Amino acid sequence: MSEHEVRDATRRTRLANERTYLAWLRSALTALAVAIGAGKIVPGVADVKSWPFELLGAGYAVLALGLVLGGLRRFLSVEEALRAGDYTPLTSRDALVVGGAASVLAVATLALVFVR
């Protein structure tokens, strides 16, 4: 591979890393919007006990914070690996934490929506 091809591949990888970081941030903003909807809007417009929805909203807010911090950590990790000419995979633990948290919140949302 020529030096130009290597430099071009590195640029593309850095841009992909930036797009991925922005996707983490978009996901965090979506979770935050759901937190506001579940924790404040639903109890304000529906005839429901507010504390379960407030608790659910808090869970989505925690997920949003985790996505912001996790995305930042991942972005920095990939940048560091690129500087070293290496690769850093997403760890199984990180994938399980995000997937597990989202799954728990999804089940809780279904329970609150369908069990009254």
TADAGI-V289028 format. One record per helix or strand. SS is the DSSP state (H for helix, E for strand). FROM is the first residue (numbers start at 1). LEN is the number of residues. If there is no record, write none. Layout:
# TADAGI-V289028
((SS/FROM/LEN) (SS/FROM/LEN))
This chain:
# TADAGI-V289028
((H/3/43) (H/50/34) (H/92/23))
